[in-house]
């Protein structure tokens, strides 16, 4: 590797290590550093905007590209849905129009991000090869007319994708005007019951289990005579058609794993083609949705770094009042904490530019909300930020989706002006960041790892046991509880080094192997503080109940026995008490009996288990283990219990309202608010505010710099 490139690699990741890294985080090296190194200098965040030249008259292209550059955008994104123009007839490629668009963008001073067009196939493909479309759970084959209706397991479709990506990579992989690539669009593991999907699932199972007997054991084939004699007999588990009873949860979990693997392999195949032609000159990513429920971004191996799409205002009123116009508070915070640790770099590839068209209710974002989202992305460590899209469409299914400029193609919308002004302000501050700054000790002391597994999430959703259980909302509750402390947070996996984090939380981590339980024990004994919650440890790594008492794998760890668990219908009442206060619960209750040396933090107030423990804590070695067995209706008890773990450990924390987030980057502190009420945050003594003011208004932004060791701001 050339020395200049090697130096760029370390420089490009220095900021991330300084922004969001516990002790020792610099030791972890991503698999593909070179793509991220090509993004920019470490203190910067690049700004871009989507454009679809094929949707507008060619005589307007130069005006539009010039307009983007004049407004402050640095790159433009194109071609992701243009397959019908890139290959108008089978095997006949037309890149002339794209060549022209790239040349005009370059002349305007813009870098280009190319999207591969795999999400929207041309009509000729479906007409000649209908098998390229996926089949739904009712046996209905999808057809042309909308995006993402294809079968990712169909050999014909995959062959066409490989050909178009190869043709694009061969043409533009060496083009210095092309900065990077986005694979597909918002990849999702949609249900597919086609013949090709069934065969691919059978092959996946054959590779996973080796023998049909092993699969029958894992799937509980002895139950209801559901065993198979060979992999060729295996059907795709179809929960929609299982009207009377439920399918094997283990089969359904394997189907979810298979679909996520299929999606990851589909992305990797395209990325590997591009890398063959582009080498180290261009980076490759994809734009996951910020809430990735059916995909698993950690399964993809060939991407240089992940990006995600973010549309915070879509009709949800999470915090009441006017919060519907500010945005769902957990979305950006969780997405940044999840995607950033995958390999140290991430971007927001689509940020809502204004009013959208696809939600059940489509309100206008509150004035200031888009500014706040942009600052939040920057504070979280994003390396690039793009918005969808430059021009407001005049026709088509997204004609109510706002752009940076309005329907005249020239005049910025209200939200467009907000976006443009915020770009200017962020760029001004970015020039002042210190890429060598280290995370302050006050923040490092409360750094928190959030243990997350898509397999565990899927398993919870397969067997929720109550209609009141919603795994993603449960996750939101605990991430927001952690964020009230002002603690930096990373989503991590079982394979990561827990010792990097003074605090570790694993909410509803249902499938626990003896190896994971042992790793938790070592972590705590060495000084870590572990928080476990409802349902954690119910099952083993196979998704089976261990042959033993409830929660057998973690009982010695938590220092308590689990007598059972309960859940209530909405018409019933349940209460839990702690510190003289009472909270209502319905969703879930692990009934705990503490062992000697374990302290009770909360107890049930009624039902036959009145007086039993609902939450406990114990010291173990140099650290502690806290078990929160109850899920209350408003989550306020859980918030208090989470905060108490930091306090008992002697670590200073903040007391932030829900939806107010504190981040740090390059020597500066950042605070943003999704909360509909003002928040009077006292600036530290001697701190200098460089953006915003306190009290922090709804959708407000506050940036300040604290004194250094020499007393200088």
N, C-alpha and C positions, 0 to 999 in steps of 0.2 A: 504494500500500500504506500503511495507517495507520502512524504512527510507533510506537505501542506494539507492534504486531505485528512491525515491522521490528526493533525492539530485542530482542524475544523471539527472533527468528530467530538473531541473532548470539549471544545468550546461550546458546541451546540447543546451538549447535555449538562454543562456546568450550571446553567440557570435552574434547570429542573431539580438538580440535586440541592441547590440552595433554597429553592422555593418549598419543596415538599418532600423532604427526605429526612427520616430519622437517622440516628447514628449508624454509620456503616452502609448507608444506602448507595454510596458511590461505588461499592464493590460489585453491585449487580449490573451486569452489562447486557443490554438487549441483543437479540440475535442479529438484527440488521441495523447497525448504527448509521451506515452511510446515507440512507434516505433522509433521515431526520437531520443529518448534518448539512444537507443541501437546502434546508428550509430558509435559514437566515442567520444573522448574528444572534447570540443567545438572549440579548435584552429586548429583542423586537417581537412583535406579533404582526404578521402580514394580513392585509385585508383584501378580500375579493368579492366578486359578485357573479351570479349565474347569468348566462345569456344564451339565447337560442337563435342563432342567425337564420336557421332554416324557417323560423316562424315570422320573419320580417323581410321587407323588400331590401334587396342588396344595396340599393342606393342610400339606404339609411344606416348601413352597418358602420361606415366610417364615422358618421355623426355620433352614433351610440358609443363606439369605443372611445372616441375623443371625450365624450361626456363622462364616461366612467373614470378616465384618467384625471380629468379636470376636477372631479368631485373628491379625488383622493384615493381611489381604489388602485391596488397594485397588481392584481391578477384577475383574470376572468376565467370562467368555467363553461365548457361547451361540449357538445356531441353526445351526451349520455343517452338521449332518447332518439337518436337520428339514424338508426339502422336502415330505415326505408330509403334514406337519401345516400347513405354510404354504400349500400348494396341494393340498388333499385331492382335488379334482376339477379337471380341466383348466379353467383360466381362472377358478376360484373360489378366492379367497384368504381365508385366515383368520388374521388377525394379533391376534385378541383375546387368545389365551393368551400370546403374546409381549409384547403391551402390558402384561399383568398381571405377567409375570415382570420386565420392565424396571422397572415401578413399584415392585415389592417390593425389587429390588436397589438402586434409588435410595433408597428409604426406609431401607435398611440402611446407606447411606453408601458404596455401591459404584458406580464407573463401569462402563459396559458396553462390551464389544467384541463386535460382531456378526460372525458368519461368514456368508458367502454359501453356500448349500446345494448348489452345483453338483456336488460330488463324489458325491452320493447321490440319484439320481433316484427319484421315486415309481413304484410299480408300474404305474399307469395309462399312463404314458408309454411304457414298453417294450411293454406289451400292444398299444397302438394304433400305436406307431411303433417297431417293432423295429430300424429302421436307426440308432437313436440309440446302440446298443451297438457297440463296436469288434469287429473280426474278428481272430482270432489268426493266427499264422503257418501254421497247418494249415487255415485256412479256416473255423474254428468260430466262430460268432457268440456272444459272451458274453450273459449274461442277468441278470435281476433277482435280487437276493439278497446282493449285496456292494457295496461302494463302488468308485468309480473304474473302472468298467467301460465307460465311455462313449467315443464317438468325438468327439474335439475338432474334427474337420473336418466333421461332419454338420450341414447347415444347419438341420434341424429341431431338433436338440438345442441348437445355438447360439441359435436364436430363443427357445426356452423359457428358456434361461439369461438372455438379455437381458430377457425379460419379468419374471421373478421378481426379478432384481436391480433393475430399474427400479421395480417395486412396492415393494420394501424401501427403496430409496434415497429414493423420493418420500415415504415415510411417516416414515423415521427420519433422513434427511439433515439435517434442521433441528432434531433433538431434542437438546437440550443434555445429556441423560442418557447419550447414546451418545458415547463417547470416540473410537472408531475402528472400523475394519473389517479383517477378514481375508478375502482372496479365496480361495475353494476350500479345499483341505486337502492339505498335503504334495504339491504339484503334481509330476507325473511325466510324462515323454513316453513313455507305454507304446506298445509296438508295435501298429500298427493297419493291417490289410490290407483294409479295407473299400473299396467303390467310391468313396466320398467322399474317402477318404484318397488313393487313386490319382489322382483328378482334381486334388485340391489339390496333390499332389506335382508333377504335370505343370505346373500353373500356376506353381508356385514355380520350377521349372526354366526355364520359358519367360521368367520375369522375370529370373532370375539370368543366363542365358546369351544370351538374345536370339535366337540361331539354333541350330538342331539341330546344325550342323556344329561350332560352338563347344563344345557339350556333348559330342559324340562325341570331340573332341580331348581334352577334360578327362578323360573317362571311359575313354580308350584303346579306343575303339570299333573300331579296326583289329585288335584282338586277339580271336581266336576268333570273328570275324564278329559281334561284339556291337553293332555300330553300329545306329542307328535312322534311319528316314527322316522321322519327325515326332515331336513331343512327345506326340502322342496315342497313340503306340505304346509309350511308356515304361511299364515295370512297376515295382512297388515291389520293390527288392532284398530277397530273402528268403533269408537265410543258412541257415535251418533246412532248406530244401528243396534247397540246393546241397550234396548229399551227396558227390559224387565230386570236384568241384573247387571253387575259390573264386571268388566273384563279384568284379567289378572293385572294388578297395578304394576307388576314387574315387567310385563310385556309392554304396557303403555309407556313405562319409563324408558325401556330400551328403544321404543319407536321415537321418543323425543330425542334421545341421544343420537340415533341414526340420522334423523333429519338435521340436527345441528352439525354433525360430522359431514353430511352431504353438502350443506351450505358452505362450510369452511373449505372443503376440498374444491368446490366450484370457484370460490374466490382465489384460492391458492393456484389453481391451474392457470387462471388468467394472469395473475401476478408473475408467475414463473416465466410465462411467455414474454411479458414485457421486459423483465429483467434480462432475458437472453439478449435482447436487442439494445436496451437502454443502459445496461451495466450499472455503473454508479452515477451516471449523469442525472437521472431522474428518480424521484421517489414514487412509491405506489401505496395507495391507501384505499379504504372504502368508507362509506358514510352510513354507519349503523344508526338506527334510531336511538334516542337517548334512553329509552326503556326497551331493553333487549330481552324479551321473554322467551321467544322460541329459538333464537340463535344463541351461540356461545362464542363471543369474540375471541376468547382465549384459545379456541381450537384452531384458528387460522394461523399459519406459520410463515407465510411468504410475504405478508404485508410489512412495510417499513414502520408504520405506526398507524393507530386507529384514529378515525374522526367520527363525529356523530352529528345528527340533526337535532334541532331544538326549537320547539314551538310552544312556549310557556302559556300563552293566552289562547285557550280553546274551550271556554265555557265553564271550567271548573272553578268553584268558589271555595278553595280549600281552607282559608282562614277567615271566611266571612267578610262582611263589609264590602269594600271595593277590591278585595284581593283577586276577584275574577279578572280584573283588568290589569293586575300586576303580574300574575303568573303563578303557576303551581310551584311552591317554594323548593321542593326537594329535587326537581328535575335536573337543573344544571349542576348543583352541588354534588348529587350522587353520580351523575355521568362523568364529571371531571375526576372524582375520587375513584371511579371504577376504571376508566380508560387510561388515565395517566400512568398508573403503575405497570401496565402491560409491558411497555418498553421505554417508559420515561418521557415520551413525547405524545401529544395529542392535539387535535384541532376541532373546532366547531365548523363543520362544512356547510351547514345550512342553519342560519339563525333567522327567526321570524322577522320580516321587515315591516309588518303592520298587520292589518286585518287579513284573516285567512278565510277559506271557503269550505273546508271539509269537516269541521266539527259540528256537533249537534246544535251548538249555539256559537256564533262567531262575533264576539264583541270587539270593539276597538281597544288596543292597548292603552293604558293610562299614559298621559304625557310624562315622560321620564322613564317609563318602563324599559324601552329599548336601550336607552343610555345605560340603565342599571345592568341589564343583561350583558351588555358589551364589556363593561367594567368588571363584572363578575367573572366572565370568561377570561379576561386578561389576568385578573388577580389569581385565578385558579391555575394559571400556568399555560394556557392555550398558546400554541405556536402559530396558528393561523385561524382566521375568522372570516367566513364567507356568508353572504346573505342570498336568499332565494326570493326574489330575482331582481334584475335591473329594471325591466319594463313591465308595467301592469298589462296583463293580457287583454286583448279586445274580443276574444272568442275562445271557445273550447271549455273543457270542464273546470279550468282554473281561472275563469274570467273574473271571479270575485276575489281572487288572491292578489293582495296589494304588492306593488313593487317599490323600488327606490324612487323611480319617476312615475308619474301618473299616466293617464290614458292618452295624453298628447305626446308621450314619448320623450319629453324634454324637461318638464317642470317637476322638481322633487315634491313628493307628497309630504304631509306633516311629519310622518314617521321617518320618511326618507331624509328630511332635513335633520332630524334628531340623530339619525345614524351617521350622517356626514359630519356633523359637528363633533360627535363623540369620537369618531376616527381621528380627527385632528387633535383632540385633547389627549387621547391615549398615546398617540405617536409622540407628542411633546413630552409626556412623562416617561415613556419608554427610553428616550434618549438619556434620561437621568438615572436609570436603574444601574445597580452595581452587579454585574454577572458573577462576581466573586464573593458576594455577601453570603453569610451563613445563617441558617435558620436560628433565630434567637433562642437562648436557653429557656426563656419563659414559655415558648411554644413547643420546643422539643420535649420538654418535660411531660407534656400531656398528649404527645403524638399517639394516635389510636389506629390500630389495624381492625378492619371490619372483615371477618371471615365470611366468604360468600362462595357458594357453589351452585351453578345452574342445575346440576343433578338433584341437589337437595331441594331447590325451588320447585322443580318439576314434580318431585315426589310429594311435596306438600300440596301442590295443586291437584294432584291425582286423587289424593285421599284427604280432603280438607276436614271431613267429619262434622262440619257445621257450615251452613250458608253464610254465617257471620265471619268466617275465616277468609281473608284475602291476603296472600303472602306478600304481594308487593306493597300494599298499604301498611302491613306489619313492618316490613323493612323500612319504609318511610318514617314510621314512628320512632324507630331506634336511631336512624341516622340524624333525624332532627333533634333527638334528645342529646346525642353526642355533640352536635353543633352548638347547642346552647352553652356549652362549656368553653367555646372558642378553641377547641382542639383541632389541629390538622388531622385529616383522616385519609387513609388509603383502603380501598377494597383489595383484599389479598386472598390467596388460595392456600390450600393445605400444604402445598409444596414450598411456600415461601418461608423465609426466616422470621419466626415470630419474635425473636429476641430484639429485632430492630424497633419494636414498639413497646413503650412502657405500659400501654393499655391495649387489650385485645377483647373484642366483643364478637360473639357468635350467636345471633338471635335465631331461634327456631331451627337450629342446625340438627335436623332430625336424624340423619344417617351418620353414625360415628363408629369408626373402626377402633379396635384396641390400640392400633398404632397412633391414631390421632389423639385418643385419650391420653396415651403415654406422652405424646409431644406436648399436649396442654399441661400435664403435670410437671414436666421438666421446665417449661416456660414459667410456671408459677413459682416453683421452687427456687428458680434463679432470680426472682424479683419481679416478675410480671404480674399484672392485675387483670384477671380474666372475668368476663361477664358472660354468663349463659342465660338463656331464657326459655320460655314455654316450649315444650316438645323436643328440646335438644336431647339427643341420645336415646330416643325411643327405639330407633332401629339400628341395625348394623349396616355396613357398607353395601350389602346386597339389597337393602330395603326390606329385610326380614326382621321379625322380632327375635332377639337372642333367647335361647332357652334358659331362662332365669327370671329374676324379678324385673319389674318395670324399670327401664332406664339403667339396666345393669352395668353398662359400660362406663357410666360416669358417676355412679353412686359413691365410690371411694374418693373421687375427685371433689365432689361437692360437699361431702360430709353429711349426707342426708339420705333417707330412703324415700321413695315415691310410692305412696299408698294407692295411687290411681290418678285419674284426671277427670274433669267434668266440663260440661258446656251447657249453657242455658238457652231456652227459647226467648225471644224478645218479650214475651208476656210474663216471664218470671223475673224475680229480682235476686241479685246476689251482691254482697258487699265484702270489702276487704279493708282492714284497718292498719294504720301505721302512724306513729307519732301523734296520736290523738285525732287523726283525720280519717275520713271514710270515703272510699271510692266505689263506684258501681262497676260490676263486671258481668259479662255474658259470654265472651268469645271462647276463653280457654282458662282452665285452672288446673295446674299440677298441684297435687296435695302432698305436702312435704312433711316428713318427720325428721327433725334434725338429730344428728348423732352428737355425742359429747364433744364439746369444743366448737360447735357450730352455733352462730348467733342468729336469732330470728329477727328479720327486718319488717315483716308484715304478716298478718294472720287473717284467716277467713272469719267473718262475723256471723255467718248463718249456715243453714243446711246441716246435714249430719256431720260435716267435717268442721263445724265451728270451733275455733281455737287452734286448728291445724295451721302450720306455717304456709304462707304464700310466697315468701322470699326469704333467703338465708344468705349468710356470708361466713367465711372462715379464713383463717390465716393458714398458709401452707408454705413452709420454708421461708423465703424472703418476700413472698408475694401473697396474693389473696385470690379467692374464688367466690364470686357472687352468683347466686341462682335466683332469677326472677321468674317464678312459676306461673304468675297470673298475668292475663292480658286485660287491662281495664278498658272501659268504654272510651275514655278521653285520653288515655295514655299519660296522664299527669303523674300518677304514682311511679310509672316506669321512668319518666324523666327525672323525678326526685331521687329514685334509687340509683340510676346511672350516675347522676351528679355526685351522690354520696360516695361512690367508689373512688373518685378522684380526691375528694375531700379527706377521706380516711387515710389515703395514701400520702397526705400532706402536700398535695400539688395544688397550686393556685389556679383557679378557673374563673371564667367570666359568668355572668348571668344574663345571657342574651335572650330576647323573646324569640319564639318560634318564627323562623323565616328571616332572621337577621344573621348574616354570616360574616365571619372574620377570617380573612386570608392574609397572606404575606408573600411578597415577591420582590426580590432584588433590593432589599433594604427598606421597603415601604410596607406599611400596614394598610389594608383595605377593608371597608365594611360596606355591605349593601343590604337593603331591606325589601323583602317581599311582604312584610307585615303591613296591614292597612292602618296601623296606628303609629304616631311618631314615637321615636325612642330616644330618650335623653342619655346619650352615651358620654361619659366624662372622659375627655382626652387625657392621656397620661401627662403628668407634670413635665413641662418643657417641650412637649411634642408640638410639632409644627404641621398644621393642616395645609395641604396643597390642593385639595379638591373637596368641595362640599363643606358642610357645616353640621353642627349638632345643636338642637335635637335632629336626629336623622329622620327625614320625612319618609312617608310611604314611597317606594320606588326611588329612594334616595341613595346617594353614593358619598362616602367619606374616605379620603385618602390622607394619611399622615405619616410623618417620619419621626421616630423617637430619637432621643439623644444616644450618641455612641459612648464608648468607654471614656472618651475625653470630654464628654458633656456637650458635644456638638451635634445639632440635628442633621 
